[in-house]
Amino acid sequence: MNLSILEGKRGIIFGALDEKSIAWQVALAAQKAGAIFTLSNAPVAIRMGSIKQLATQCNTIVIPADATNTEDIKKVFTESIEYLGGKIDFILHAIGMSPNVRKHRPYTELDYEYFHKTLDISALSLHKILQIAWNLDALSSQASIVALTFIAAQRVFPGYGDMSDAKATLESIVRNFGYYYGKKNGTRINSVSQSPTPTTAGSGIDAFLRFYEYAQESSPLGNADAQSCADFCIVLFSDYTRMVTMQNLFHDGGFSQIGMTILPSE
C-alpha cells in the first residue's frame, strides 16, 4: 500500500476508546497514511478510556461530544475545520452502545426507553452527523464516510439484542444518505461489516466468545482483526475507492458467505 495514500486529507474519527478499539487502530493507520484528523468521543468515554494518549501519539486534539446531541456535533465540525485548516475529507463512525445489552435484557423483554437510546446512539447519531455536515457544507468534494457495523443487521445472532435493529437502521442510513451525498458533491458513504472483534464494547455482549470462536472456525481466512479492519477503512477513505458508495462491505474473512464448514476431525 502507498504509505502516503491519505496525504493531504483531513478527517474526524468518532469512537476511539482504548487500544482494543477499531477506531484507535484506524487513527494510527490514518496517521501512517499521511492524514491529519481530530478525535471525538463522549465525555464519559474520554474519562474511562485513554483517547488523550492516542491524541498525543497522533499529534492531534480530542473534541468531547455526545453524538446524539446536535449542538455537540456542530462543535466537532466547526472546531475540526478550524484546527485542520479546511473541509473534512473522511469520517469514521465507530459509535455504538445498548443499555439493554449492558443490562443483559433479552430481546423478548426490551426496555423501550433503553431501546430508544440504543437507536439514537448507535444509528441516528450517523444521520445527525451527516445532516449537520450537510447543513454546514463541511465535507469536501468526494469525501468518504465509513460506519462500522456487524452481520447481525441481516442475520439472527442471539445475544446481540437490539443492537441488531440499530445496525440495520445504520446500514439503511448509509444507503439513503449515500444517494443524496453522491448527487451533492460526490461524497461516498459505506458501512464495513467487521468480524467479531475483541473490543471493550464487544466484550459486553452475551455469548461474544461463542460468536468469536464460531466465526473463527467457520471463516476460511479466520476472523479479521482490528488492524486489518483499519487498513480496509484507510483504503475506503482514499481515492482508490472513489466510485464505491452505498455499500455494506463484509470484512470478515469470508464468514458472510459460508453456509457450512467442514471442521478438522479430532
C-alpha positions in Angstrom: 0.0 0.0 0.0 1.2 3.5 -0.7 2.2 4.9 2.6 1.0 8.3 1.7 -2.4 7.2 0.5 -4.2 9.8 2.6 -1.6 12.6 2.2 -3.3 16.0 2.4 -6.6 14.6 3.7 -8.4 15.9 6.8 -10.7 13.7 8.9 -12.7 13.1 12.0 -12.6 9.8 13.9 -15.5 9.2 16.2 -15.4 6.4 18.8 -11.8 5.6 19.8 -11.7 4.4 23.4 -8.6 2.3 24.0 -6.0 0.3 22.2 -8.6 -2.5 21.6 -11.0 -0.3 19.7 -11.1 -0.4 15.9 -11.3 3.4 15.8 -8.0 3.6 17.7 -6.3 1.4 15.1 -7.9 3.5 12.3 -6.4 6.6 13.8 -2.9 5.0 13.9 -3.3 3.8 10.3 -4.6 7.2 9.1 -1.6 8.9 10.6 0.8 6.5 8.9 -1.1 7.1 5.6 -0.4 10.9 5.9 -3.7 12.1 7.1 -4.4 14.8 9.7 -7.6 14.4 11.8 -9.3 15.1 15.1 -10.7 12.6 17.5 -14.1 12.7 19.2 -15.9 10.7 21.8 -18.4 11.2 24.6 -17.1 12.9 27.8 -17.7 9.7 29.8 -15.8 7.6 27.3 -12.9 10.1 27.4 -12.8 9.8 31.2 -13.0 6.0 31.1 -10.6 5.4 28.1 -7.2 6.5 27.0 -8.1 8.6 24.0 -5.9 11.5 25.2 -2.9 9.3 24.9 -3.9 8.5 21.3 -4.3 12.2 20.6 -0.7 12.8 21.9 0.6 9.9 19.8 -1.2 11.3 16.7 -0.4 14.9 17.4 -4.0 16.0 17.4 -6.8 17.1 19.6 -9.8 15.4 21.2 -13.2 17.2 20.9 -15.7 15.9 23.5 -19.1 15.3 22.1 -22.3 13.4 22.8 -23.0 12.1 19.3 -26.8 12.2 20.0 -26.6 16.0 20.7 -26.7 18.1 17.6 -25.0 21.1 19.2 -22.1 18.9 20.2 -21.8 17.6 16.7 -21.8 21.1 15.2 -19.0 21.9 17.6 -17.0 18.9 16.4 -17.3 20.1 12.8 -16.6 23.8 13.4 -13.6 23.1 15.7 -12.2 20.4 13.4 -12.4 22.6 10.3 -10.6 25.4 12.2 -8.0 23.1 13.6 -7.3 21.2 10.4 -7.5 24.2 8.2 -10.2 23.1 5.7 -13.2 20.9 5.0 -13.4 17.3 6.0 -12.3 14.6 3.6 -13.2 11.5 5.7 -15.2 10.4 8.8 -15.2 7.2 10.7 -18.4 6.4 12.7 -17.5 3.8 15.3 -20.2 4.6 17.8 -22.4 2.0 19.4 -24.0 1.2 22.8 -27.0 -0.6 24.0 -28.3 -0.1 27.6 -30.4 -3.3 27.1 -27.4 -5.3 26.2 -25.4 -3.9 29.0 -28.1 -4.8 31.5 -28.4 -8.3 29.8 -32.1 -7.8 28.9 -33.2 -10.5 26.4 -34.6 -9.3 23.1 -38.1 -10.5 24.1 -38.0 -8.3 27.2 -36.5 -5.0 26.0 -36.9 -1.8 28.0 -38.2 0.6 25.3 -36.6 3.7 26.8 -33.3 1.8 26.6 -34.2 0.8 23.0 -34.7 4.4 22.0 -31.2 5.2 23.4 -29.7 2.3 21.5 -31.1 3.5 18.3 -30.2 7.2 19.0 -26.6 6.3 20.0 -25.8 3.5 17.5 -27.7 4.6 14.4 -29.4 8.0 14.5 -26.0 9.5 15.5 -24.8 8.8 12.0 -27.8 10.6 10.5 -27.2 13.5 12.7 -23.5 13.7 11.8 -24.4 13.5 8.1 -27.2 16.0 8.3 -25.2 18.6 10.3 -22.3 18.2 7.9 -24.7 18.7 5.0 -26.2 21.9 6.5 -22.7 23.3 7.4 -21.3 22.3 4.0 -18.5 20.7 6.0 -17.4 18.0 3.6 -15.1 18.4 0.7 -15.8 17.1 -2.8 -15.5 13.3 -3.0 -15.2 12.9 0.8 -15.6 9.4 2.3 -17.6 8.3 5.3 -17.3 4.8 6.8 -19.6 3.4 9.5 -18.8 0.2 11.4 -21.5 -2.5 11.5 -22.0 -6.2 12.1 -23.6 -9.1 10.2 -26.3 -9.3 12.9 -28.0 -6.5 11.0 -29.1 -9.2 8.5 -29.0 -12.4 10.4 -30.0 -13.5 13.9 -27.3 -13.6 16.5 -29.0 -14.3 19.8 -27.4 -12.2 22.5 -26.8 -9.2 20.2 -30.2 -7.9 21.2 -31.5 -4.5 20.0 -28.1 -3.7 18.6 -29.2 -5.8 15.6 -32.0 -3.4 14.9 -29.7 -0.4 15.4 -27.2 -1.8 12.9 -29.9 -2.5 10.4 -31.0 1.1 10.7 -27.4 2.3 10.4 -27.0 0.4 7.1 -30.2 1.9 5.8 -28.9 5.4 6.6 -25.7 4.6 4.7 -27.7 3.8 1.6 -30.1 6.6 1.8 -27.8 9.4 2.7 -25.2 7.9 0.3 -27.6 8.7 -2.6 -28.1 12.4 -1.6 -24.4 13.0 -0.9 -23.3 11.4 -4.1 -25.6 13.7 -6.0 -24.5 16.7 -4.0 -20.7 16.6 -4.2 -19.5 13.1 -4.9 -19.2 12.1 -1.3 -19.4 8.4 -0.7 -20.8 6.5 2.3 -20.2 2.9 3.1 -20.5 0.5 6.0 -18.0 -2.1 7.0 -19.4 -5.3 8.5 -16.5 -6.5 10.6 -15.7 -9.9 12.1 -16.4 -10.3 15.8 -13.6 -8.3 17.3 -12.5 -8.4 21.0 -13.0 -4.7 21.8 -14.1 -3.3 25.1 -17.6 -2.7 23.7 -17.8 -6.2 22.1 -16.9 -8.0 25.3 -20.1 -6.7 26.9 -22.3 -8.8 24.6 -23.6 -12.1 26.0 -22.0 -15.1 24.2 -19.4 -12.9 22.5 -16.8 -15.6 22.9 -19.1 -18.0 21.2 -19.6 -15.5 18.3 -15.9 -15.1 18.0 -15.0 -18.8 18.1 -17.8 -19.8 15.7 -16.8 -17.2 13.2 -13.1 -18.1 13.6 -13.8 -21.8 12.9 -16.2 -21.1 10.0 -14.3 -18.4 8.1 -11.8 -19.7 5.5 -9.4 -16.8 6.5 -10.4 -16.7 10.1 -11.6 -13.5 11.8 -10.3 -10.2 10.6 -8.6 -8.3 13.4 -8.8 -4.6 14.3 -5.6 -3.7 12.5 -6.7 -5.3 9.2 -10.1 -3.5 9.5 -8.2 -0.3 10.0 -6.3 -0.9 6.8 -9.5 -1.6 4.9 -11.0 1.7 6.2 -8.0 3.6 5.0 -8.5 2.2 1.5 -12.1 3.3 1.7 -11.1 6.8 2.7 -8.6 7.0 -0.2 -9.2 8.0 -3.8 -8.6 4.4 -4.8 -12.3 3.7 -3.9 -13.8 6.9 -5.3 -16.5 5.0 -7.1 -17.6 2.8 -4.2 -20.6 4.1 -2.3 -23.9 3.0 -0.6 -22.4 -0.4 0.1 -22.3 -2.7 3.1 -18.9 -4.3 2.7 -18.1 -7.5 4.6 -14.7 -7.6 6.2 -14.9 -10.9 7.9 -12.6 -13.5 6.4 -15.4 -14.9 4.2 -17.7 -15.7 7.1 -20.7 -13.9 5.5 -20.6 -16.3 2.5 -20.4 -19.6 4.4 -23.3 -22.0 4.5 -21.5 -24.6 6.4 -17.9 -25.5 7.2 -16.0 -28.8 7.5 -14.0 -28.8 10.7 -10.9 -30.9 11.0 -11.5 -34.3 12.5 -10.2 -34.7 16.0 
